[in-house]
Amino acid sequence: MEIIVYGIINSITLSLISLGFTLVYSISRLPNFAHGALYITTGYIAWLFMNKFEGFPYPFAIFIAIAITCIIGALIYRFILIRIRGMEISEIIATYAIGLAILEGLRWGGLRGMTFTLPTFSAGSVNILGTNIDHQRLIVVGVGICTFILLYLFTHFNKIGLALRGIAQDERAAMMLGIDSDTTAIISLAIGSGLAGFAAVVLLPLGNIIVEAGYNVLIFAIAVCVIGGLGSWGGTILASFIIGFAQILTEAFLSSHYQMVVALLAIIITLLIKPSGIFGKQKELEERV
Amino acid sequence: MKRLVYFFLCLFFVLITIPGPVLSAEKPIVIGAPLATAFLYGWDAERGIKLAVEEINAKGGVNVAGAKRPFKVEVIDTRDLEPGVPVSEALLAVEKLILEKKADFIIGGPVRSEAALAAMDLLSKHKKVSIVTTGTLTPLYNKRVADNYNKYKYCFRNSNSSLNMMNEFITFLEDMKKSYGFNKAYIMVQDVEHARKGGEFMKKGLTDKGWQVIDMKIYPTGNTDYSLGLTDAKNKGAQILFIWMDMPESAVLLKQWSDMKIKAIPVGFVCAAEQPGFWKATGGKGEYLIVNLCNGGNAPAKITPWTMKFVEAYKKRWGLEPEGYGTSSSYMAVYQLKDAIERAGSIDPEKVIKALETQDLMGVYGRMRFDKSHQIIPSYDPKEGAVTCIFQWQAGKRVQVFPPKVAEGKAMLPPWMK
């Protein structure tokens, strides 16, 4: 029972971490390697508001932190990525450099040590079918499911969401219908960054806000997206469950220190068997052409 | 305009007549401090070294054969605690201190054991006396000195070694066994060399003493969920949860332990729990955790008359209590060096080595003497040797609970274990 419960929690955690990365790539074909840095930035901004302004309400701190991260994401595209759009290697180098600059800048600016934490939304734990689960992890599950549903509704029933999907499906056709490619890319970067930030405020109360977590988040986001198929939402969720359960099974039956090995091994196996990922179409199309 | 000129003249007069700190005009003795400054073990050591240097300089400096020479500190970031940074980075930092900054002595790091071991050859090559004060716990460090004295005689360590820490843990747990009848332990360690070795040593040590070690779980660095291991420990009736981790995420383990009300008391080397801010960071969920801080004085305690003087001076200078491992030892290393130079009457490495080898100084955490392998002699009695600090988080405070001679309180059990 513990394996099922903690497997689900771990899987939803992974998908929350990866959704922002997938969204940006699926819409604008931009691999946002600053994803992990934006995750930590949101946590740190929320922490600053909570700790530098006495009595600042937690929900407002969260809201402002996510809003700032959205703006940072949009600015990254508007002032940097717009100039190198389409040059894949440059995009990777630029976003990774931005991520490095943000993370090391935060470290230099004072994010050092192990005492930077956000409070949990609810303290305590419950026993479900003999398995003890803390409230925050249950909230992670609930928030994760709600996020999937809201994102689906946004991209299927909202005008902006539909425009984003249009660009994702066929950029040229969408542009002919009056959808501006750069505007949608700015929106996608803003939403993707916001999703990274949203994952941070939900997940960071479980641990500490540390610079190194930014790198780990990026590794897991890439692992999930590569296995699921770059840019595929369904693939992201499925891959999260595959890696999530594989890690828990590894911990239960093998040894916990092989967890990272499992994630990386899954990438290698996927690339060998299906280079485009489980639901990825890109490579297959290229091969057919 | 006239008034303004008068004002500046008066200001100038006041400034030149204010007595400044007593500083010697003699050439300063340069202490090179290679430290991972972005990490607790680096920045706290830096503060300790600077505090001692400021105190010594304020009193006129070091008496070198009649001439008063001040200390000067040159700190360099070795980055050796950062993931993925190769050992060569730390070696370059040490070499830069020696060649560019003209360091006469090295105090502090490198902090990571692997880097400190690699730096030994460099120190030997440049004949620089070094006192390692933080991070490096491996027994191999002083073993190398013992095995090849002529080459590595420049290397000293005034902080604890992991081998001795294990013996301290086992003695402490044996006391817990007598008090509460505990005999089942569950080990959780981080997937890094020192922690794995620590876990294996504890497994063997406890088994030899008649304990039942249920399991030993090794977690990758950055792990943020310990539920399965904790559930396993709970189901198998563990009474002691032995933890050895230096990653920040170990705070998650403590939070989960508290939320799940595991009937096993956590004991170990938990870097995240050393700092005074740990209490607030975990919302008090780290209460009852027992941590080894390697040396006394890294948390407030009355070990020797100097301990609380150091703690108060540190608080006055830096605005908070000493935060963790490496603080008191780094502070003491400067005083040990001063004592050795003054007794040697020179900064000549050979003479300073002899002076350090024959040193007998009552310091912040007990009597400071080096053994033949240049390792500080440990003891449970501050009158006999360097004393450790095993403390427990109790009501937001770090209360020293071991060794008994300097304990300020008894180890307590959480309410759900009674």
Interface residues (C-beta under 8 A of the other chain):
Chain A: E2 I3 Y6 I9 N10 R107 R112 G113 M114 T115 F116 T117 P119 T120 A123 G124 S125 T131 N132 I133 D134 L203 L206 G207 N208 I210 E212 A213 Y215 N216 I248 E251 A252 S255 S256 H257 Q259 M260
Chain B: A38 F39 L40 W43 P83 D191 K217 I218 Y219 P220 G222 N223 T224 D225 S227 L228 G229 T231 P248 E249 A251 V252 K255 Q256 D259 M260 C271 A272 Q275 G277 F278 K280 A281 T282 G283
